[in-house]
């Protein structure tokens, strides 16, 4: 018996409490190692899931009930906080630039991704979904912006506020594509889908905040308020399924509703701490169990148009959008590059939507996106998560240093005049 089989047998027969302690050790050590290696924790959990999953040591099974439950909770909470973190106040501070850049970066990247997928032979429905997968972005490097004191720049507000459009639009496209894949396409069906989506959005986004505020009036303990927020996620996710939508769409809208009802709530902060520590990493690890690097490399070599095409579509479309908004509103060169790098990472919405699309089957048992494409998307997540923060750090330092040098130049004494002594 090999050492891996011995390890599997040993792990399976451990007491439940001992396995729980090992899980805690995983959740503790992975972020610490990622911090020392200066890589995003999401990459660490994806790698850990791969190492412990069927393609690695085989200690964990993606189909295990506990893994599926933790993964489903994690993906719903991940999308909940994507919705909760959308700051609609940015629309008021830089409305024109936020709207212009949000529409520009979404539709340019969406169109580029759709074109690449169509050339590679994917159906119209799958191509629309693929375009939406790379059209959104995660502000993974935003803490660097805060650290360098650049967060109040209008260009950064435009890039941050653009998530209002990219995330909402990506979720809408996902909802339509999933229903079309499951039930087939017809004009009447699409009209019914749009009506269902409109009713559901109105129910959650407009009615949700009112209901949550009414409940919070009678919920004085912090523990009760946190449970209310968790129930809001569960209720929205389950209600979404009644409307023929995936649960993550409901969780995303629940995040928007909770923010409207309780903006900057410390209870939501505690909920985020719990989610970021246990449940969301469990989703990343479950996703990592599906990662097949050899299959991904085979896809790259056998179908380079798909793999490299999506990468270049993302890079060029995001660059064109950043250059376009910079040209219209007069951004400097480093500022344009900073906006571009900030909108490159594909993590939260992309990862969640891709895994849900892979698990969604039609009447013939075919997934909306196949395994090679899922592997390509996962590799895209890894590449952008590692590369984009490096670029953001580089351009943020350039912009800060150039501003500092300009400020020093303006403060220098005029030539020919002596400074007072």
N, C-alpha and C positions, 0 to 999 in steps of 0.2 A: 504494500500500500504506500502510495507517494505521500510526501509531507503535506501536500494540499488536501488530499482526501482525509488525512488524519486531522488536519485543522478544521475541516468541515464537520467531521464527526464530533470533534470536541466541542465546537461552537453550538451545534444543534442540541447537544445533550446538556448544555449549561442551564443552570436554574434561571427562571425568568428575571429575577432581581439582578443576577450577575450579568445577563445580557443587557439589561437596562443600564447598568453601570458602564459597560463597554460602549453603549451608544452615547452616554454622556461624555466619555473620554474622546470619542470621535468628534462630537460637536465642540469640545473644548480645544483639541489639538489642531484641527484643520484650520480654523481662523488664525491661530497663533502662527502656524507654519506659513500660511499665505501672507501674513503681515511681514514676517521676516523675509520671505521671498519676493515681497512687493508685487503680488498678483491678487486679483479680486477673489474673495472667498468663494464666489459661485464656481470658479474654475476648480478650486480645491475640492469642493463637494462633488462636482461632476467626475473628477478623477477618482475620488474615493468611491463613488458609486460604481464606476467602471471596474476598479480593482476588486471590490467586494462582490460584484455581480457575476452573472453567468459567464461572461467573457473573461473574467479574472479568476479570483479564488473560488467563486461559487458559493460564498457564505450566505448571500442574500438572493432571494428570488423576487423579481418584479411583480409576479402574480400572487405573492403571498398576501393574505387578507390584511395583515398589519401594514405591510408596505403600501398596498393600494389605498388603505384608509388614510395613512399619513400623507401620501402623495396627493390625494384628492383634497385634503384639508390644506396642504401646503400651497397648491396651485391656486385655490380659491383665495387664500389669504394674500398670496403674492399679488394677484390681480386686484384685490380689495385695496391694498396700499398703493398700487399704481393709480387707482382712481382717487384715493384719499390724498395723495401727494400732488394732484393737479391743483395748481394755484390760480384760480380764476381772477384774483386781484391783479395779476400781471396783465390781463386784458385791458384793465383800466389805465395802467401806467404806461404801456407802450402798445396801445391797441392796434394801430396801423401796421407796425412792424411784426407784431405777433401773428396777426391774421395773414399778412402777406407771406411771411416765412413759413408758417404752419401749412398753408395751402400749397406753397411752392415745393417744400421739401417732401410732403406726402405724395403729391401727384407725380412729381418727376421720378421719385424712387419707385413708386407704385407702377408707373408706366414702364420703367426700365426692367423691373423684375418680371412683369407680365410678358414683355417682349422676349426675354431670355427663356422663360418657361415655355412659351409658345413655340419658339424655335426648336426647343428640345423635345417637342412632341407631347407635352402635357395638354390635357383638356382645357377648355376655356374656364371652367369652374376652378380647377386646380391652379391654373395660371393666375387667375384673379387672387386666389388665396396666397400664392407664392409672392405676388407683388405686394400684398398687404403685410406679409411677414417681415419684409425688409424695409417697409416704409416708415414704421415706427422707430423710436429710439429710446434708450434708457440713459438717464443722466448719471452714468457710472462715475465720471470724473468730476462731478459737480463739487465734491469736497475740496478738490484742488483749487477750484475757482474761488471758493470761500476763503481758503487759506491765503491766497494771493490778493485778496481784497478787490476782486473784479466783479463780484456778483451784482453790483448796482449799475453796471454798464447797460445801456439800452440794448446793445447787441446780445449780451448774455441773457437779458430778460426775454428777448425775442426767441432765442434758442430754447430757453426753459419753457416759455409759454407755448411754444409750438407743440409741446406734448399734449396740450388740450385737444388739438386737432388730430395729430397723428395717432394717438392712442384710441380716441373715440372712433375715428374713421376705421382704424384697423379692426376694432371689435365689431363694428357694424358689418364690415366685409366678411369677417369670420362667421358671424351669425347667419348671414345670407348663404354663404358657401356651404356651411354645414347642413342647413336645411335642404338646400338644392341637392347635395350629394345623397342625403338619406331618402328624399321623397321624389327626386327628379325635377326637371325644369319645365315650367310652363308659365306663360305670361300671367294667367290667373293666380297660379301658385305664388309667383313673385309678388304680385300685388297684395295677396293675403299675408305673405311673410312681412312685407313692409308695414302693413296695418298692425300686425301682431307686435312687431318691434316698436312701433310708435306708441301703442297702448302700454306696452311693458315699460318703456323708458319713462313715459309720463307717470305711470304708477309708482315707480321706484324713485325717480329723481325729483318729482314734484310732491307726491304723497308721502314718500319715505321720510324726509326731514321733519314734516309736521308730526308724524306718528312718533318718531324717535324723540323729539322735543317733549311731547306729551308724556312719554314714558319716563324720561330723565327727570321730569319735575318731581316724580314720586320715588325716584331712585337716588337716595342720598349717599349710600355707601359706594366706595370706589369699586369694590368687588362686584356689586350689582350692575354698575354702569359698564364694566368690562364684559360681563355676561350679555348685557343688552347689545353691545357691539358685535359680539360673536354670533348672537341670534340673528342680527340684521344680515350678516353674511350668509348664514345658513338659509334664512327665509328667502332672500333674494335669489340665491343659487337654486333653491328648489322651485320657486315660482317661475324662474326662467325656463325650467324644463317643462312646466305646464304650458308655456307659450311656444314650445318647440325649439327653444334656444338652449345652448350649453350653459352649464352652471357658472363658468368663469365670466360670462357676460353679465350675469346677475351680480356676481361678487364685485366686478369692476364698477357697476352702477351703484352698488351699496356703498362703496368707498366714497363716491361723489356725494351721495345722500348724507352719510355720516359727517363728512366735512362741513356740509351746509348746516347741519343740525348742531354740531359741536366742534367748531373750528379750533385748532390748536389745543385739543383736549389732552390733559396729562394721562387720562385713562386710555386714550388711543395710543399714547406713547408706551404705556405698559404693555398693551396688547401687541404692539409692534415688537417690543423687546422679546416677548414670549414667542412670537411667530418667527422672528429672525433667528432665535436661538435653537428652536427645535423643529417647528413644522415646515417652514419654507426650506431649510436645508434638507429635510427629508424628501421634499419634492425634487430638489436638485440631485440628490443621490439616486432617487428612483429613475430620473432621466439619464443619469450617468450609466445606470445599468443597461440602458438601451444602446449606449454608444459602442460602435464597432469601428475602431480606427482602421483596421485592415480593409473592411468593406468601403469605408470612406476614401481611402487611398486608391482602391480599385476603381471607385466611381470617378475620382479625379483623373486617373489615367485613361479609363475607358470612355468617359464622357466629360472631357475637359471643358466643353462649352457650358455645361450646366454648372459645375463647381466654380471655375474661374469666371464664367460669365456673370453669375450672381454676385461674386465678390467685386468685380469691376463695375457692375451695374450699381452696386451700393456706393462704392467709392466715388465714382464719377457723378452720379445723380446728386448725392449729398453735396459734393463740391460745387456742382453747377447751381444748386439752390443757394448755398452760402455765398457764392460769387454774385448771383443775381440780386440777393437782398442787400449785399454790400455795395453793389454798384448803384442801386436805387437810393439807398440811404447814406451813402458816403462813408462806409467803413474803411479802415486802413487794411493793408495787406495782412498783417499779423492778426488783426481782429477777424478777418474773413477766415483765415486758417484755423483760428481758435473755435469759431462757430462750427466749422466743418468737423473738426476733431471731436467736439462735444456731442455731435449728433450721430456719430458712427456706431457706438456700442449697441449691439443687438442682444438684449438679455431678457428682461422681464416679460413683456407682452409677446415677443418673438418666441421665446422658449415655451411659454404656456400654450400659445396658439398652435405651434408646431406639434407638440405632443398630443393635444386634443384632436387635431386634424388627423394624426396618424392612427389614433384609436377609434375614430369615427368610421363605421363601416356602412356600406350601402346594402341593398338586397342581395347582391352577389357575394357579399363578404369582403369587398375590396375597400381598402382605406382611402381616404381623400388624398393623402400624399403617401408615396411608397417609402420603403426603408432606405434606399439609397439617397433620396432627397432629404429624409430626416437626418441622416448622417451628415450630409452636406450642411444643413442648417445648424446642427450642433457644432460642426467645425467652424462655421461662420461665427457662431457665438464665442467660441474660444479665441479665434483670431482677433475679432474686434474688441473683446474684453481685455486682451493683453496689449494690443497695439494702440488702441485709441487713447487710453490714459497716458501712455508715453508721449504721444503727440500733443495732447492737451497740456501736459506739464511743460513741454518744450515751448509751445506758442504762448502760454500764459507767462512764462518767464521773460520771453522776448517782449511781449506787450508791456509788462510791468517795468522792465529795464528801460525800454524806449520812452515810456512816460516819465520815469525818474530822470533820465538824461535831458528830456525836454524841459522838465521843471527846473533842473539845475541850470540849464542854459538861460532860462528866462530870469533867474535870480542872480546871474553874474553881473558885476558892475559894468557900466558903460565904459568902453575904451577911452582913455584920455582923462578920466576923472579919478581922483584919489578917494579911497574910502576914508571916512572920518576916523580919527584916532582918539 
